[in-house]
Amino acid sequence: MKKLLLIISMTTMAFCVPAYEGKIEFKHQNGSTFKGYLKGDEYFSWIEDEKKNIVIFNENSKNYEYAKIKYIDGVKSLIPSGIKAGTSLNQFFIIHKTLMDMWSKKREERKYHN
């Protein structure tokens, strides 16, 4: 059910509807869970855990993992780190300013392409 809510929320974002603002429980492949929030808009979206760490879904492992930034074709992109969300971290995995810069850039790119 929660995965369905995530898919519906992500799909509706394509129609300029803001992400669901409430807390959601996300489930890993092995059944373990963590709680987080959908963030972003139709231009760029991500998940934040309760400690504001950035999380993305890894299609290969079928788990939600803390994100890291990698340059792909000269553009900053979020990629899975291999560290499953819910693991204790002592600091933010990605600095929010960097993420906000990425979000702004994606929004500007889309505005110029439309």
Secondary structure, DSSP 8 states (H G I E B T S, - for coil): -HHHHHHHHHHHHTTT-----S-EEEE-TTS-EEEEEEEE-SS-EEEEETT--EEEEETTTTEEEEEEEEEETTEEEEEEEEEETTS--SS-SS-HHHHHHHHHHHHHHHHHH-
